[in-house]
């Protein structure tokens, strides 16, 4: 019986960290988030939004069909009836092509509106000689809409990065809580086995009764630690469940037997696409890309404001003819118009141009600052990751050393040269070092996650 008691006393459970077939790997979890999470789908709408803006801008170049008809009848007299139909085609350089048909009748129409009985057709062109030739409002809108596609793509990457960052953070918090629960479960088993062994030895008269109090304190302490860790695990699982959705937009919950991936460090970097972070090019950062493209948009606006300093000079020519007369072109049948406008002081135009240039300068300063800030932040986070890798290796050595010390103390206890107090003290040191190992692993994953967020490369 005494030998059995000693075996119960010194038996230690080493089930902590064993693999389980019910693992939800980090890569699988990230795949679920990317595929079905509503906020990821919302981020994808950025691309659709950019396409809609581009379509809207291209609408400025759509051909336009117009028709107007006015008629007045009074006291059985046709005072007038006016019909005007036209077809306009806007082109890239502010030039507009127009085909029209006019038919006016009535006894009281203005002589200048008198037309042949068959009506009058016209084919003409309008050309802005000054303002609006090389760039105008619709040209600027289309250029900006094309640039906005790249801006929205960059902003989509930033949004997607933030969503995956928060999801990944919930995963590593879940893993830490799970690892702590498993650790306390294992050491609760050890404490319970040790308590049973001490009880048997007390009954046989080999140990004083006070040792059962010592062993009982350890059991209660482990129970308290386990309860606290279990509560943290419950909260972590519920938070994690917020990021698991079905393809039909139905939120899902983790089953009780699902556990996180046991060995995650290398796959974590690979799944986040930061395993090659040493060769990252800052020019590919979506925030830098968005700032560059926004500067391009401001440059388009600057050109538009610079163009407004030119005088408005529009020349339009229309060949006019009866419908049947197009076969016999007469150069003398035409309408010609010239429109001219020019503000004398150009204060509004010059102010708009100056403000546009100021915005470009401000955005350039912001771009330069953000580039340097990102370079410094990424360098610091790389150093942090390397430091945590070294700390984990050192702490593993500490865990091994404390484990050797505990085993040695148990052998001394078996020979009657140690006490239960010393065994518990050695075990507490081992538990503390293993908790530190879990915390360091979590800190390493958190540092890698911060680097992922900074690099913003979710694809």
ChimeraX attribute file (.defattr): number of C-alpha atoms within 10 A of each C-alpha:
attribute: neighborCount
match mode: 1-to-1
recipient: residues
	/A:1	9
	/A:2	12
	/A:3	11
	/A:4	11
	/A:5	20
	/A:6	18
	/A:7	15
	/A:8	19
	/A:9	25
	/A:10	21
	/A:11	17
	/A:12	16
	/A:13	13
	/A:14	11
	/A:15	11
	/A:16	15
	/A:17	12
	/A:18	7
	/A:19	13
	/A:20	13
	/A:21	9
	/A:22	13
	/A:23	14
	/A:24	16
	/A:25	18
	/A:26	21
	/A:27	17
	/A:28	12
	/A:29	17
	/A:30	18
	/A:31	14
	/A:32	16
	/A:33	23
	/A:34	20
	/A:35	14
	/A:36	19
	/A:37	22
	/A:38	19
	/A:39	17
	/A:40	19
	/A:41	14
	/A:42	13
	/A:43	20
	/A:44	17
	/A:45	15
	/A:46	20
	/A:47	20
	/A:48	14
	/A:49	14
	/A:50	20
	/A:51	17
	/A:52	14
	/A:53	19
	/A:54	20
	/A:55	14
	/A:56	14
	/A:57	21
	/A:58	17
	/A:59	12
	/A:60	17
	/A:61	18
	/A:62	12
	/A:63	14
	/A:64	12
	/A:65	13
	/A:66	10
	/A:67	12
	/A:68	10
	/A:69	12
	/A:70	10
	/A:71	13
	/A:72	12
	/A:73	11
	/A:74	8
	/A:75	6
	/A:76	6
	/A:77	11
	/A:78	15
	/A:79	15
	/A:80	17
	/A:81	17
	/A:82	16
	/A:83	15
	/A:84	17
	/A:85	15
	/A:86	17
	/A:87	15
	/A:88	18
	/A:89	15
	/A:90	18
	/A:91	14
	/A:92	14
	/A:93	15
	/A:94	21
	/A:95	18
	/A:96	18
	/A:97	19
	/A:98	19
	/A:99	18
	/A:100	19
	/A:101	19
	/A:102	21
	/A:103	19
	/A:104	22
	/A:105	19
	/A:106	16
	/A:107	11
	/A:108	13
	/A:109	15
	/A:110	10
	/A:111	7
	/A:112	6
	/A:113	11
	/A:114	16
	/A:115	14
	/A:116	13
	/A:117	10
	/A:118	12
	/A:119	17
	/A:120	20
	/A:121	22
	/A:122	21
	/A:123	18
	/A:124	18
	/A:125	18
	/A:126	19
	/A:127	18
	/A:128	22
	/A:129	17
	/A:130	17
	/A:131	21
	/A:132	23
	/A:133	18
	/A:134	15
	/A:135	20
	/A:136	20
	/A:137	14
	/A:138	19
	/A:139	23
	/A:140	16
	/A:141	20
	/A:142	20
	/A:143	18
	/A:144	22
	/A:145	22
	/A:146	18
	/A:147	20
	/A:148	23
	/A:149	21
	/A:150	19
	/A:151	24
	/A:152	23
	/A:153	21
	/A:154	25
	/A:155	19
	/A:156	21
	/A:157	22
	/A:158	23
	/A:159	20
	/A:160	23
	/A:161	23
	/A:162	19
	/A:163	21
	/A:164	24
	/A:165	20
	/A:166	14
	/A:167	20
	/A:168	24
	/A:169	19
	/A:170	20
	/A:171	25
	/A:172	24
	/A:173	21
	/A:174	23
	/A:175	24
	/A:176	21
	/A:177	23
	/A:178	21
	/A:179	23
	/A:180	24
	/A:181	21
	/A:182	17
	/A:183	23
	/A:184	24
	/A:185	22
	/A:186	18
	/A:187	23
	/A:188	22
	/A:189	17
	/A:190	23
	/A:191	27
	/A:192	19
	/A:193	22
	/A:194	27
	/A:195	24
	/A:196	18
	/A:197	23
	/A:198	28
	/A:199	23
	/A:200	21
	/A:201	23
	/A:202	16
	/A:203	11
	/A:204	12
	/A:205	10
	/A:206	12
	/A:207	14
	/A:208	13
	/A:209	14
	/A:210	11
	/A:211	18
	/A:212	21
	/A:213	14
	/A:214	15
	/A:215	23
	/A:216	19
	/A:217	14
	/A:218	22
	/A:219	21
	/A:220	14
	/A:221	15
	/A:222	22
	/A:223	18
	/A:224	14
	/A:225	17
	/A:226	21
	/A:227	15
	/A:228	15
	/A:229	21
	/A:230	19
	/A:231	12
	/A:232	18
	/A:233	21
	/A:234	14
	/A:235	14
	/A:236	20
	/A:237	22
	/A:238	14
	/A:239	18
	/A:240	22
	/A:241	17
	/A:242	15
	/A:243	26
	/A:244	25
	/A:245	18
	/A:246	14
	/A:247	12
	/A:248	7
	/A:249	11
	/A:250	11
	/A:251	15
	/A:252	12
	/A:253	14
	/A:254	13
	/A:255	9
	/A:256	8
	/A:257	9
	/A:258	12
	/A:259	20
	/A:260	21
	/A:261	21
	/A:262	17
	/A:263	11
	/A:264	18
	/A:265	15
	/A:266	10
	/A:267	15
	/A:268	20
	/A:269	18
	/A:270	13
	/A:271	17
	/A:272	24
	/A:273	16
	/A:274	20
	/A:275	15
	/A:276	9
	/A:277	15
	/A:278	10
	/A:279	8
	/A:280	13
	/A:281	10
	/A:282	16
	/A:283	11
	/A:284	13
	/A:285	19
	/A:286	22
	/A:287	23
	/A:288	19
	/A:289	19
	/A:290	21
	/A:291	19
	/A:292	19
	/A:293	20
	/A:294	20
	/A:295	20
	/A:296	17
	/A:297	21
	/A:298	20
	/A:299	17
	/A:300	19
	/A:301	24
	/A:302	21
	/A:303	17
	/A:304	22
	/A:305	23
	/A:306	18
	/A:307	20
	/A:308	22
	/A:309	18
	/A:310	17
	/A:311	17
	/A:312	19
	/A:313	17
	/A:314	19
	/A:315	17
	/A:316	17
	/A:317	18
	/A:318	20
	/A:319	19
	/A:320	23
	/A:321	21
	/A:322	16
	/A:323	14
	/A:324	10
	/A:325	12
	/A:326	13
	/A:327	8
	/A:328	8
	/A:329	11
	/A:330	12
	/A:331	8
	/A:332	8
	/A:333	11
	/A:334	14
	/A:335	13
	/A:336	12
	/A:337	10
	/A:338	12
	/A:339	10
	/A:340	12
	/A:341	11
	/A:342	13
	/A:343	12
	/A:344	7
	/A:345	8
	/A:346	13
	/A:347	11
	/A:348	13
	/A:349	17
	/A:350	15
	/A:351	12
	/A:352	18
	/A:353	21
	/A:354	15
	/A:355	14
	/A:356	21
	/A:357	18
	/A:358	14
	/A:359	16
	/A:360	20
	/A:361	14
	/A:362	12
	/A:363	17
	/A:364	16
	/A:365	11
	/A:366	13
	/A:367	19
	/A:368	12
	/A:369	12
	/A:370	15
	/A:371	16
	/A:372	12
	/A:373	12
	/A:374	17
	/A:375	16
	/A:376	12
	/A:377	16
	/A:378	22
	/A:379	13
	/A:380	12
	/A:381	18
	/A:382	17
	/A:383	13
	/A:384	17
	/A:385	20
	/A:386	13
	/A:387	12
	/A:388	18
	/A:389	16
	/A:390	11
	/A:391	17
	/A:392	19
	/A:393	13
	/A:394	12
	/A:395	17
	/A:396	15
	/A:397	13
	/A:398	17
	/A:399	21
	/A:400	14
	/A:401	14
	/A:402	21
	/A:403	18
	/A:404	14
	/A:405	17
	/A:406	22
	/A:407	18
	/A:408	15
	/A:409	23
	/A:410	24
	/A:411	15
	/A:412	14
	/A:413	18
	/A:414	16
	/A:415	9
	/A:416	9
	/A:417	10
	/A:418	15
	/A:419	15
	/A:420	18
	/A:421	13
	/A:422	14
	/A:423	21
	/A:424	19
	/A:425	14
	/A:426	21
	/A:427	21
	/A:428	16
	/A:429	18
	/A:430	21
	/A:431	18
	/A:432	14
	/A:433	21
	/A:434	21
	/A:435	18
	/A:436	17
	/A:437	20
	/A:438	20
	/A:439	16
	/A:440	18
	/A:441	21
	/A:442	19
	/A:443	18
	/A:444	21
	/A:445	23
	/A:446	18
	/A:447	19
	/A:448	24
	/A:449	24
	/A:450	19
	/A:451	23
	/A:452	24
	/A:453	21
	/A:454	19
	/A:455	25
	/A:456	24
	/A:457	18
	/A:458	21
	/A:459	10
